[in-house]
Amino acid sequence: MSYDADVIVIGAGLAGLAATAELVDAGRTVILLDQEPEQSMGGQAFWSFGGLFFVNSPEQRRLRIKDSHALALQDWMGTAAFDRPEDNWPRKWAEAYVDFAAGEKRAWLHQQGVRFFPVVGWAERGGYDANGHGNSVPRFHITWGTGPGLVEPFERRVRAGAARGLVQLKFRHRVTGLSRSSGAVDTVSGEILEPSGIQRGQASSRTVTGAFEFKAQAVIVTSGGIGGNHDLVRANWPERLGTPPERMVSGVPAHVDGKMLAIAEDAGANLINRDRMWHYTEGIQNWNPIWDNHGIRILPGPSSLWLDARGKRLPVPLFPGFDTLGTLEHIMKTGYDYTWFVLDQKIIGKEFALSGSEQNPDLTGKSIKDVIGRARADVPGPVKAFMDNGVDFVVEKDLRSLVRGMNALTKEPLIDEAELRHEIVARDREIVNPFTKDLQVMSIRGARNYLGDRLIRTATPHRILDPKAGPLIAVRLNILTRKTLGGLETDLSSRVLTEGGDPLEGVYAAGEAAGFGGGGVHGYRSLEGTFLGGCLFSGRTAGRAAAKAVG
């Protein structure tokens, strides 16, 4: 039989690039397909903050963070809470990924020129017992150059393969079917879309100009998840997280639609854990959007007062940055799909980071001067732009005006000034005393025991109503769609499995399409910094396994 290439890779995001780069290194020929134009190469990783999960890294050790493989595995398993028969392969992938994160992951990336910001972040702090959800120590390493800096070495390797004649780049090719011409799945067919000159992330034309059919000895599916398809998100919404939100903002463009998952399922793939998903609770509408309904996530420090739609503090331990899905579950059971941060300029200036490469031009541009400038500014420029222009922000000098502005943003005027003042004053009384029963105040003080938080992520404890710390700020927080935690079931060689547990011959999967490995390596929850790393690890695994299989 005549093949068009050794392997076809569907999806030119980070997982697809990692898989293709490994195939090139092995001397295999590849057709790399993507429905979007070439300027969108790198997919969602390009827009990311570049956070990566490492265990016992040099950056951690310099900050006197004591981490270990055993502690990281304890945290992963406590967070994932695997409890289903179909968690067999996800659990094995979790063990393998922690081995990778504690082993060769950093050196492998460093060898390709990837470098890291010296201060390690502490995302998903948990707040439960030692065997529960969350990171016991800071593990969130920011790539120097953010998402684009992480995509670059893999794109470079793929383009070098194209220059050698090993890779055919086929953009504007939308896959509609996988089929067999012999025993294995060896045929990929679909539609050719008209050329598009839109900017990265913007909606591209869906006008069809032709058809295609390619054959290869193996196919790797790296097409991403469902975060841009709100109907599919709601259809898969788990009962444990309450009623699906009436309104959400999108952390990914609309072309992240999950359609390739259904195509793979029609070809015989087993799609598992479709009710496991990761959506953020601190979403704000982008004042300068790139795609439709574009949302940005606030990466908060621990000091903002988090209130439900009626102005009541969220329960312990649902503090900013502690438990994303625990907070989501609580919010969706309140009957409203939004919450509030109430804070002041002193807090926002030090504790608000905005996720995304475009919101962090200093880190993305690898400018030490600009990073120092951000640290010295009262409020970083991107955050100040949201304070001035963001529709979810209210900035006022006094509490009465703040409450009036908050109520003007919602359908019902639910915030009562007297009740909100009571909440803030009670919190402020605790902050001025070295002793406290308020667990959020304890957490703020605990965070400042870590040098990285004290330097750049946690404000000095103070009264929110102190005029010297003002003005006062309220931020309406929306549910932000993001990641699919379930996906195509795969073994440790990234081979896609059928419902009966046998390999679907010729088909591999990686990245979000595979639940970042196994069909759900994160279980119910993520430790953060694990999505990009999951793309890299599963993409590398799929590329190496396919290269060996067709060799």
C-alpha positions in Angstrom: 0.0 0.0 0.0 1.2 3.5 -0.8 1.2 5.9 2.1 1.4 9.7 2.0 3.5 9.8 5.2 4.6 7.5 8.0 2.4 9.3 10.5 -0.5 11.9 10.4 -0.7 14.3 13.4 -4.1 16.0 13.8 -3.7 19.3 15.7 -0.8 21.8 15.7 -1.0 22.7 19.3 1.8 22.0 21.8 1.1 18.3 22.1 1.0 18.0 18.3 4.3 19.9 17.9 6.0 17.8 20.6 4.8 14.6 18.9 5.9 15.8 15.5 9.3 16.9 16.8 9.9 13.4 18.2 8.9 11.8 14.9 11.3 14.1 13.0 14.1 13.2 15.3 13.4 9.5 14.5 13.5 10.3 10.8 9.9 9.6 10.2 7.7 11.5 7.6 4.7 13.4 9.0 1.7 15.2 7.8 0.6 17.8 10.4 -3.0 18.9 10.0 -4.8 21.8 11.6 -8.1 23.5 10.7 -6.8 26.9 11.7 -4.4 29.0 9.7 -0.6 28.8 10.1 -0.4 31.9 12.3 -2.3 29.9 15.0 0.5 27.2 15.3 1.0 26.4 19.0 -2.7 26.5 19.8 -3.7 27.4 23.3 -0.2 27.0 24.7 0.8 30.2 22.9 -1.8 32.2 25.0 -0.8 30.6 28.3 1.2 32.0 31.2 3.7 29.2 30.6 3.3 27.6 34.0 5.0 24.2 34.5 4.9 21.7 37.4 8.4 20.6 38.6 9.4 18.7 41.6 12.5 19.5 43.7 13.8 21.9 41.0 16.8 24.2 41.4 14.4 27.2 41.6 12.6 25.5 44.5 15.8 24.7 46.3 17.2 28.3 46.0 14.0 29.5 47.7 14.4 26.8 50.4 11.4 24.9 49.3 11.7 21.2 50.4 10.0 19.1 47.8 10.2 15.4 46.9 8.8 12.8 44.6 6.9 11.2 47.5 5.3 14.5 48.5 4.3 15.4 44.9 2.8 11.9 44.4 0.9 12.3 47.7 -0.4 15.6 46.5 -1.3 14.4 43.0 -3.2 11.3 44.3 -5.0 13.3 47.0 -6.0 15.9 44.4 -7.0 13.4 41.6 -9.1 11.2 44.0 -9.3 8.4 41.4 -12.3 6.3 42.2 -13.5 4.7 39.0 -12.7 1.4 37.2 -11.7 3.5 34.1 -9.1 5.3 36.2 -6.7 2.4 35.8 -4.7 4.0 32.9 -5.1 7.6 34.3 -3.6 6.5 37.6 -0.6 4.9 35.8 -0.1 8.1 33.7 -0.2 10.1 36.9 2.6 8.0 38.4 4.6 8.3 35.2 4.1 12.1 35.0 5.2 12.7 38.6 8.3 10.6 37.7 8.9 12.9 34.7 8.3 16.1 36.7 10.7 15.0 39.4 13.2 13.6 36.9 14.2 14.6 33.3 11.5 17.1 32.5 13.4 20.2 33.5 16.7 19.1 32.0 15.0 18.1 28.8 13.4 21.5 28.4 16.6 23.3 29.5 18.5 21.5 26.8 16.2 23.0 24.2 16.8 26.5 25.5 13.8 26.9 27.8 14.5 29.0 30.9 12.4 29.8 34.0 11.5 32.8 36.2 13.3 32.4 39.5 10.3 32.9 41.8 8.2 29.7 42.0 4.4 30.3 42.3 2.1 28.5 44.7 -1.2 27.7 42.9 -3.9 25.5 44.3 -2.9 25.6 47.9 -5.7 23.2 49.0 -6.5 24.0 52.6 -7.6 20.5 53.7 -5.5 17.8 55.3 -2.2 16.3 54.1 -3.9 13.7 52.0 -6.4 16.1 50.5 -6.4 18.4 47.5 -3.6 20.9 46.7 0.1 21.5 46.5 1.9 21.2 49.8 4.7 23.5 48.5 5.1 26.0 45.6 5.6 24.2 42.3 4.3 26.6 39.6 7.3 27.5 37.5 6.8 30.3 35.0 8.5 29.9 31.6 10.7 32.9 30.7 8.9 34.0 27.6 5.6 32.6 28.9 3.6 30.4 26.4 5.4 31.6 23.3 8.7 30.8 24.9 7.6 27.3 25.5 6.1 26.8 22.1 9.2 28.1 20.3 11.6 25.2 20.6 9.0 22.7 19.4 7.9 24.8 16.5 11.5 25.3 15.6 12.1 21.6 15.6 9.0 21.0 13.4 9.9 23.7 10.9 13.4 22.2 10.7 11.7 18.9 9.8 9.7 20.7 7.2 12.9 22.2 5.7 14.4 18.6 5.5 11.3 17.4 3.7 10.1 15.2 6.6 7.1 17.3 7.6 4.2 18.5 5.4 2.3 21.4 7.1 -1.3 21.3 6.1 -3.2 24.2 7.7 -6.9 24.9 7.0 -7.5 21.1 6.8 -10.5 20.1 9.0 -10.7 16.4 9.7 -14.2 14.9 9.4 -13.4 11.1 9.4 -11.0 8.3 10.4 -11.3 5.0 8.6 -9.5 1.8 7.6 -8.4 0.6 4.2 -6.9 -2.5 5.9 -6.9 -3.7 9.5 -5.7 -0.6 11.1 -7.0 3.0 11.0 -4.8 4.4 8.3 -7.0 7.0 6.5 -7.8 10.6 7.5 -10.3 12.5 5.4 -11.9 15.9 5.6 -12.5 19.4 4.2 -10.1 22.1 3.0 -11.1 25.5 4.2 -10.5 28.7 2.4 -7.3 30.6 3.3 -7.6 33.0 6.2 -5.5 36.0 7.2 -7.1 36.6 10.6 -4.9 37.2 13.6 -4.1 34.4 15.9 -7.1 33.5 18.1 -9.7 35.3 16.0 -12.5 33.3 14.4 -11.6 32.0 10.9 -13.8 31.3 8.0 -15.5 27.9 7.7 -16.0 28.2 3.9 -15.1 24.8 2.3 -13.1 24.9 -0.9 -12.2 21.2 -1.4 -11.7 17.8 0.2 -8.7 15.7 1.2 -7.7 12.2 2.1 -4.4 11.1 3.4 -3.1 7.7 4.4 -0.4 6.8 6.9 0.7 3.9 9.1 -0.3 5.7 12.2 -2.5 8.6 13.3 -1.9 10.8 16.4 -4.9 12.8 17.7 -3.8 16.0 19.4 -6.9 18.2 18.7 -7.6 19.6 22.2 -10.7 19.7 24.3 -14.2 21.3 24.4 -13.7 24.6 26.3 -14.8 26.8 23.3 -18.0 24.8 22.9 -20.3 26.0 25.7 -23.2 23.7 24.7 -20.9 20.7 25.0 -19.5 22.0 28.3 -23.1 22.2 29.6 -24.0 18.8 28.2 -21.1 17.2 30.1 -21.5 19.3 33.2 -21.4 17.0 36.3 -24.2 16.9 38.8 -21.6 17.3 41.6 -20.8 20.8 40.4 -24.4 21.9 40.6 -26.5 23.5 37.8 -24.4 24.6 34.7 -23.8 28.3 34.5 -26.3 30.3 32.5 -23.4 32.6 31.5 -19.7 31.8 31.0 -16.8 33.6 29.5 -14.4 31.7 27.2 -10.8 31.1 28.1 -10.2 29.6 24.7 -11.3 30.4 21.1 -14.5 28.9 19.6 -12.5 26.5 17.4 -11.7 24.5 20.6 -14.9 22.6 20.0 -14.3 19.0 20.8 -15.5 17.7 17.4 -12.5 15.6 16.8 -13.2 13.6 20.0 -16.5 12.5 18.6 -14.8 11.6 15.3 -12.3 9.4 17.1 -15.1 7.9 19.1 -17.0 7.0 15.9 -13.9 5.3 14.7 -13.9 3.0 17.8 -12.0 5.0 20.4 -13.1 4.9 24.1 -13.9 8.4 25.5 -13.9 8.4 29.3 -14.4 10.8 32.1 -16.2 13.3 30.0 -17.8 14.8 33.1 -14.4 15.8 34.5 -13.5 19.3 33.6 -11.5 22.3 34.8 -13.1 25.8 34.7 -12.0 28.8 36.6 -14.0 30.9 39.0 -12.0 34.2 38.7 -12.8 35.0 35.1 -13.1 38.6 33.9 -14.2 39.9 30.5 -11.3 41.0 28.5 -11.6 44.8 27.8 -9.6 44.3 24.6 -10.8 40.9 23.4 -9.1 38.7 20.7 -11.9 36.1 20.4 -15.6 36.2 21.0 -16.6 36.3 24.7 -12.8 36.4 25.6 -12.2 35.9 29.3 -9.0 36.3 31.3 -8.3 34.6 34.6 -7.1 36.5 37.6 -4.2 34.6 39.3 -4.9 36.0 42.8 -2.9 36.2 46.0 -4.6 35.2 49.2 -5.8 38.6 50.6 -8.9 39.6 48.6 -12.2 39.2 50.4 -14.2 36.6 48.4 -18.0 37.2 48.5 -20.9 35.4 46.9 -23.5 37.3 44.8 -25.3 38.4 48.0 -22.2 39.7 49.7 -21.5 36.8 52.1 -17.9 35.5 52.5 -17.2 32.1 50.9 -16.7 29.3 53.4 -13.4 28.0 54.6 -11.1 27.1 52.8 -12.4 28.7 49.7 -9.9 31.6 49.6 -8.3 33.0 46.5 -5.9 30.5 45.0 -6.8 27.5 47.2 -9.4 25.2 45.6 -10.7 26.0 42.1 -13.3 23.3 41.7 -14.3 23.3 45.4 -15.1 27.0 44.9 -16.9 26.3 41.6 -19.1 23.7 43.3 -20.0 26.1 46.1 -20.8 28.9 43.7 -23.1 26.9 41.5 -25.1 25.8 44.5 -25.8 29.4 45.5 -28.2 30.0 42.6 -25.9 32.5 40.9 -23.0 32.1 38.5 -20.8 35.0 39.6 -19.0 36.2 42.8 -17.0 39.2 43.9 -13.5 40.1 45.1 -13.5 43.1 47.4 -10.0 44.6 48.0 -8.0 47.7 47.7 -5.3 49.2 45.6 -2.5 47.9 47.9 -3.7 44.4 47.4 -4.4 44.5 43.7 -1.0 46.1 43.0 0.8 43.1 44.5 -1.5 40.2 44.3 -3.2 40.3 40.9 -1.5 38.6 38.1 -3.4 38.0 34.9 -3.1 34.7 33.1 -1.9 34.7 29.5 1.0 35.7 27.5 -0.6 38.9 26.2 -1.3 40.1 29.7 2.3 39.7 30.8 4.4 41.6 28.2 7.4 41.8 30.5 7.7 38.0 31.0 6.6 37.2 27.4 9.2 39.7 26.0 11.9 38.4 28.3 12.6 41.9 29.6 14.3 42.0 33.0 13.9 45.8 33.0 10.2 45.5 32.6 9.9 42.8 35.2 11.7 45.1 37.7 9.4 48.0 36.6 6.3 45.8 37.3 7.6 45.0 40.8 8.1 48.7 41.5 4.8 50.0 40.1 1.8 50.7 42.4 -0.3 48.7 40.0 1.1 46.7 37.0 0.1 48.2 33.6 -2.1 45.3 32.4 -4.0 45.3 35.7 -4.4 49.0 35.7 -5.9 48.8 32.2 -8.6 46.5 33.6 -9.2 48.8 36.5 -9.7 51.7 34.0 -11.6 49.8 31.2 -12.8 46.4 32.5 -16.6 46.1 32.7 -16.3 43.9 35.8 -14.3 46.4 37.8 -15.6 49.0 40.2 -13.1 51.5 41.7 -14.3 54.0 44.3 -13.0 56.0 47.3 -15.7 54.9 49.8 -17.7 51.8 50.5 -21.1 53.4 49.8 -20.1 54.3 46.3 -18.5 50.9 45.8 -21.7 49.1 46.7 -23.7 51.3 44.4 -21.3 50.4 41.6 -21.5 46.7 42.4 -25.2 46.7 42.3 -25.2 48.6 39.0 -23.4 45.6 37.3 -26.0 43.0 38.2 -29.6 42.2 37.4 -30.6 42.6 41.0 -29.2 45.0 43.7 -28.1 42.2 46.0 -25.3 43.8 47.9 -26.3 45.5 51.2 -23.9 48.2 52.3 -24.4 47.6 56.0 -23.9 43.9 55.7 -20.8 44.3 53.6 -19.4 46.8 56.0 -20.0 44.3 58.8 -18.0 41.6 56.9 -15.1 43.9 56.1 -14.9 45.5 59.6 -14.9 42.1 61.3 -12.1 40.9 59.0 -10.1 44.2 59.6 -10.4 43.8 63.4 -8.6 40.4 63.1 -5.9 41.7 60.8 -4.5 44.2 63.3 -4.0 41.6 66.1 -1.1 39.1 66.0 -3.7 36.5 67.1 -6.7 35.5 65.0 -9.4 32.9 64.5 -9.9 33.9 60.9 -8.4 31.2 58.8 -7.9 33.5 55.8 -5.9 35.8 57.9 -3.9 32.9 59.1 -3.4 31.9 55.5 -2.1 35.3 54.5 0.4 35.2 57.3 1.4 31.7 56.3 1.9 32.7 52.7 4.2 35.5 53.8 6.5 32.9 55.5 7.4 31.9 51.9 10.0 34.4 50.4 8.5 34.3 46.9 5.0 35.3 48.2 6.4 37.9 50.5 8.4 39.5 47.7 5.9 39.6 44.9 2.6 37.9 45.6 1.2 38.7 49.0 0.6 42.2 50.4 1.5 43.2 53.9 -1.5 42.5 56.1 -3.6 45.6 56.6 -7.1 46.9 57.0 -9.1 46.9 53.7 -10.9 50.1 54.9 -7.7 51.9 55.7 -7.8 55.0 53.5 -4.1 54.8 52.9 -4.5 51.5 51.1 -7.3 52.8 48.8 -9.1 53.3 46.6 -11.5 50.4 47.2 -12.0 47.9 44.4 -14.7 45.3 43.6 -14.3 42.8 40.8 -17.2 40.8 39.5 -15.9 37.2 38.8 -17.4 35.0 36.1 -17.1 31.3 35.4 -14.3 30.9 32.7 -14.3 27.8 30.6 -10.9 26.2 30.1 -9.8 22.6 30.2 -11.2 19.1 29.5 -9.9 16.6 32.1 -11.3 13.5 30.5 -10.5 12.3 27.0 -9.5 9.4 24.8 -8.4 6.4 26.9 -4.7 5.6 26.2 -2.2 3.1 27.5 1.3 4.2 28.6 2.4 4.2 25.0 -0.3 6.7 24.1 -2.1 4.0 22.0 -5.9 4.8 22.0 -8.0 2.0 23.4 -11.4 0.7 22.5 -14.3 0.2 24.9 -13.1 -3.4 25.4 -9.6 -2.2 26.4 -7.8 -3.3 23.3 -5.6 -0.9 21.2 -7.4 0.8 18.4 -4.8 -0.2 15.9 -3.0 2.7 14.3 -4.3 5.4 16.5 -2.6 7.4 19.3 -3.6 10.4 21.2 -2.0 13.1 23.3 -2.6 16.4 25.1 -6.1 17.5 26.1 -7.7 15.2 23.6 -6.3 12.3 25.8 -7.1 14.0 29.0 -3.4 14.9 29.0 -2.7 11.1 29.2 -4.7 8.0 29.8 -8.1 9.7 29.4 -7.8 11.7 32.6 -4.4 11.9 34.3 -5.7 14.7 36.7 -8.6 12.7 38.0 -11.2 15.2 39.3 -8.8 18.1 39.9 -5.5 19.6 38.8 -2.5 20.8 40.7 -1.9 23.6 38.1 1.1 23.9 35.9 0.3 20.4 34.7 -1.6 21.2 31.5 1.3 22.4 29.4 3.5 19.7 30.9 0.9 17.1 30.2 0.8 18.2 26.5 4.6 17.9 26.4 4.8 14.5 28.2 2.0 12.8 26.4 3.0 14.4 23.0 6.6 13.2 23.4 5.3 9.7 24.4 3.0 9.5 21.4 5.6 10.6 19.0 8.2 8.2 20.2 5.8 5.3 20.4 4.5 5.9 16.9 8.0 6.4 15.5 8.9 3.0 16.9 5.7 1.3 15.6 6.2 2.5 12.0 10.0 2.1 11.9 
